[in-house]
Each structure stands twice: as C-alpha cells, then as structure tokens.
Amino acid sequence: MFSPARAWREYPQRYRLEAAKCTECSKILYPPRLVCPACGGRTFTPEILPREGKVVTFTVIRVPPAGFTEQTPLPLALVELANGVRLMVQIGDVENPETLEIGMPVRLEFRRISWDGEAGVIFYGHKAVRAGS
Amino acid sequence: MRDVAVIGIGMTSFGELWETPLRSLWAEAALAALDNAGIDSVDLVTIGCMSSGLFTGQEHLASLLADELGMAGVPATRVESACASGGLAVRAGFAEVASGLCDTVLVTGVEKMTDVDGADATYALGTAADAEWEGFHGVTFPGLYAMLARIHMQKYGTTREQLARVAVKNHANGLLNPHAQYHLKVTVQDVVNSTLVADPLCLLDCSPVTDGAAALVLTTAERAREIAGDKPVVVITGSGMATDTVTLANRADLAELGAVKLAGERAYAMARRKPEDIHLVEVHDCFTIAEIMATEALGFFNPGFGGSAVEKGLTSLQGKIPVNTSGGLKSKGHPVGATGVAQVVEIVSQLRGEAGQRQVQGAKIGMAQNMGGSGGSSVVHILEVV
C-alpha cells in the first residue's frame, strides 16, 4: 500500500531507527509497542538502534512482488544488530550474490527502498551493506 | 463437548480455472459436500478465504456465498488466518457443533487467485507477512521460507537434494489424485535445475497459484451414526490452533515452526493420541522446506531429521508415515483459503477407504496440518474412524 500517511508516521523508525527500551526488563522493541512482549511492562524510554550487526539468514528474491519489479534480483536479510534486535532489510551494493553468507558483518545505511511510479511517494529507510565496504 | 463427525466432503478440481468465478467454484464444492452428506439445509456456513479482496475485489463473502446457494437468511461467517484460513473454518465449524450452538454446519474454503497477474498475486500472498516491517522491504513468501530453509540447512545439514525429494514424492502422489492441479512426474534434477525463485528455493520447491474450493458437512457424531447405518463414521477427535510471531525477526527459534508444534500438541492432547498413533498426515507443504519442518514440529521425526526421513522414503505412500497422499499443496495445488479444508477432505477420503490408487491400507487415524504465513499461525486436526 503506497500511503503517504503511513510513510509519514513511520519516519521515526524508518529514518532515525527509533526503538523503545522497556524500563522493567530492558528489552529493546523495534518498532515500539504499547506492551513489552517479554515482561508485560508498559513504560519505555526511547532508544536509537546501533547500525552494526550481522546477517542471521538471507535470500535473493528473483520473482518480486508488485512495486519491486525494477529491483530484481533483490537480496534481503534478517539482520541481528549489536544490541540483539533483529530486523528485515534489503542488502545493498551486492555485486555478486554468491558472496553473501550467514554471519556476514553489515552496517545499516540510509537508502531509497521503493518508489510509487514517477510521481508518487518515494520510500526511504535503511539497507544493510557489508561492513567495511 | 459433543463429538463432531464429518458426514459430507466435496471439492472442485484444483487448477488455473480461468472460466470459473469464485462464487461458482465455491458453490460446486459446497453442493458436492451437501450431496455427499445427503442433506440440503444447515444451521451455519463457515468460509475460509484469505484475500478475496486483493485477488478478486470482492469482500462481504459470507453473505454473498450463502445467497449463491439459495441460503440467504442462514448465518454465515468468514474467517481469515492467511493460508490457514481453511483450517480455521474447520475449527470454527467444529466449535459450533461441539458446543451445541449448531447441529449441522457447512464448512468451506475457497480462493480464486488467477484473476490477477503474477506480481499482484505475489503481493497479495505477501500480505500474510508483516506488511510494515517485512513487506515494506520487498520480501515475498518464497523469500521468507528461503530464509528458514537456509537456517535449517546450516543448523541440521539439510541438503538441497532432500528439499527436492519432497517435491518428487508429492508430485508422484499427485499423479494418483484426479483433483490435482499437476499430473506431472518430476525428478530431483528437474527440481534443482528449475528457475531460482528465492535462493535456495527453485520454482519446483514452491506450491503454485491455484483456483479451487473444498467443503465439508459437520454434524454431531450421534446424528452421523443414525444417517450412516452400517457405514463407518469419521469423527474429529482433536483440534488445535496456535499463533506465533508473524515477523521472523521476533521468532524464538528460526529452525522450528513453533505454532505447528503448539497446535499439534493441543490436537494430540484433545484426541489423547501421540505421533506414533497417526496413520497418515496432510501437512502444509507450501514450500518443500515447510513439509520437512512441519513433520518435525508434529513429532513424526526429531528436529533435524525431517530431511533424511524424506530421503529414506519414510514419508512416501508406502512409508512409515505417509505424508501428503493427496499430492500436497505442491502438486494438488494451493488455493490458499481452500487448502485447509481440502486437507481434511483427503483425510476423510482415506479413512473411508475411498482414496482409490493412493489409498493407505488400514488407515484409521489421520491428521491435517494447515499453516498461515511463514508459520505465524497453524491449525491441526486429528480425525478417526469410529
């Protein structure tokens, strides 16, 4: 769904990687929630995610969904950040998918994720790129 | 709780049925089940359908379809749990009869998937993932299962060939099922050489896009015995449902399908059965890796041994525990909302001894396992001849 309102309200998480830290058990939630799934706590302090992490698992999408047909093949990974938070992201700057591997160190970088035609909303967020590249 | 029996089964052939609209597919299956049961009125209709809105532009399905059958006035409920919608419709009907709210329920599942093109179908299916935190980045269902496959391969040494053997087995079974979408023998080489969809999964690791519908008639076991005379009665002895995190990012163990395990444990507990008691099982093989992981989660094999079990033939038609005698989602086809109901249709056919060339001799206890998304939900039923 290419919704401008949705893109706007998700800026804090997409652009600034804002998460929430449970004041009871210190679990970090990304995206933030109203209740901590680990302890039931309902009070949180803001927390910015670290940008360094490693690949937990990955794939290369060869048959894309609507909206991503211009970005195929599309490498995607589940990344675990230095503080244990996991998130799904595209992997950027991949010249040869054969070089991707589980455990690969990555860094999150602010990138364009998708776009709604020539006149619609451009969606930005973070992609993972190989650390040190 | 009252005992609940299945007294009628029906399904359409599965396939790319371009000439048939959703409502006609559904009515064909519903009428077949009612005729099979020998009745013409019910207290309730339940409908499992994942996304008639995205696939056909039609919502408000329960009323539309009850009316299609000339049953306007009868209560009707649509339930949705992504690809487990059909299983959930079975459970909804089971609960109504078991509780005494209804005596007779028409349980149905339907999906019309070929009115949209491939990219839009991929998008519609992708909405079963977390749209904001997974879908936003372009992930697809093959992509999510590919990520699970890679974890399973790394942790347990599951091989590319073992994945392929699931497809080879299920296509062999599908050859014996007249309702199956594909009557196509495939080899390990065919699977591993087919087009890459999401590494390491190839086209022949994936269930297809399918149109189809399936239906059951449920009533009390007491009434079923009156109707059946001296014929066997098939009773639902166990029903289990469980959820898990929809996002893989929040999953406790990516090498295990937690919702399948929990739903299975709940069904086993209700039926007072254990894995060794089950004679055959239909599992949700939306991708080859899913069948391997489901057979482990249901306790048929220890974690990590699902792949070698397929390789050894333990899950073949003549194996220790035949898995997906119908051809599974892989060969029979996967009209997502219909799948969970069609699995029960297969189990009832087998328990009645009506499965023809793919009949498992002496089958008395069967299981059907349906799954939503990348394991975010699962519904398991155990059925027995009494």
HADDOCK unambig.tbl for C-alpha pairs under 7 A between the chains (distance, minus, plus):
assign (segid A and resid 57 and name CA) (segid B and resid 147 and name CA) 5.49 0.50 0.50
assign (segid A and resid 57 and name CA) (segid B and resid 150 and name CA) 6.59 0.50 0.50
assign (segid A and resid 57 and name CA) (segid B and resid 151 and name CA) 6.41 0.50 0.50
assign (segid A and resid 58 and name CA) (segid B and resid 147 and name CA) 5.31 0.50 0.50
assign (segid A and resid 59 and name CA) (segid B and resid 143 and name CA) 6.10 0.50 0.50
assign (segid A and resid 59 and name CA) (segid B and resid 146 and name CA) 6.15 0.50 0.50
assign (segid A and resid 59 and name CA) (segid B and resid 147 and name CA) 5.85 0.50 0.50
assign (segid A and resid 59 and name CA) (segid B and resid 198 and name CA) 5.94 0.50 0.50
assign (segid A and resid 59 and name CA) (segid B and resid 199 and name CA) 5.27 0.50 0.50
assign (segid A and resid 60 and name CA) (segid B and resid 198 and name CA) 5.23 0.50 0.50
assign (segid A and resid 60 and name CA) (segid B and resid 199 and name CA) 5.43 0.50 0.50
assign (segid A and resid 61 and name CA) (segid B and resid 143 and name CA) 6.03 0.50 0.50
assign (segid A and resid 61 and name CA) (segid B and resid 197 and name CA) 6.37 0.50 0.50
assign (segid A and resid 61 and name CA) (segid B and resid 198 and name CA) 4.52 0.50 0.50
assign (segid A and resid 62 and name CA) (segid B and resid 196 and name CA) 6.58 0.50 0.50
assign (segid A and resid 62 and name CA) (segid B and resid 197 and name CA) 4.94 0.50 0.50
assign (segid A and resid 62 and name CA) (segid B and resid 198 and name CA) 5.55 0.50 0.50
assign (segid A and resid 63 and name CA) (segid B and resid 197 and name CA) 5.53 0.50 0.50
assign (segid A and resid 64 and name CA) (segid B and resid 119 and name CA) 6.71 0.50 0.50
assign (segid A and resid 64 and name CA) (segid B and resid 140 and name CA) 6.93 0.50 0.50
assign (segid A and resid 65 and name CA) (segid B and resid 119 and name CA) 4.92 0.50 0.50
assign (segid A and resid 65 and name CA) (segid B and resid 120 and name CA) 6.69 0.50 0.50
assign (segid A and resid 65 and name CA) (segid B and resid 122 and name CA) 5.13 0.50 0.50
assign (segid A and resid 65 and name CA) (segid B and resid 123 and name CA) 4.82 0.50 0.50
assign (segid A and resid 65 and name CA) (segid B and resid 138 and name CA) 6.62 0.50 0.50
assign (segid A and resid 65 and name CA) (segid B and resid 140 and name CA) 6.53 0.50 0.50
assign (segid A and resid 66 and name CA) (segid B and resid 119 and name CA) 4.81 0.50 0.50
assign (segid A and resid 66 and name CA) (segid B and resid 120 and name CA) 5.60 0.50 0.50
assign (segid A and resid 66 and name CA) (segid B and resid 123 and name CA) 5.72 0.50 0.50
assign (segid A and resid 68 and name CA) (segid B and resid 138 and name CA) 6.31 0.50 0.50
assign (segid A and resid 78 and name CA) (segid B and resid 249 and name CA) 6.69 0.50 0.50
assign (segid A and resid 86 and name CA) (segid B and resid 249 and name CA) 5.04 0.50 0.50
assign (segid A and resid 87 and name CA) (segid B and resid 249 and name CA) 5.38 0.50 0.50
assign (segid A and resid 88 and name CA) (segid B and resid 133 and name CA) 6.93 0.50 0.50
assign (segid A and resid 88 and name CA) (segid B and resid 134 and name CA) 5.84 0.50 0.50
assign (segid A and resid 88 and name CA) (segid B and resid 249 and name CA) 6.67 0.50 0.50
assign (segid A and resid 89 and name CA) (segid B and resid 137 and name CA) 6.08 0.50 0.50
assign (segid A and resid 90 and name CA) (segid B and resid 137 and name CA) 6.17 0.50 0.50
assign (segid A and resid 113 and name CA) (segid B and resid 137 and name CA) 6.63 0.50 0.50
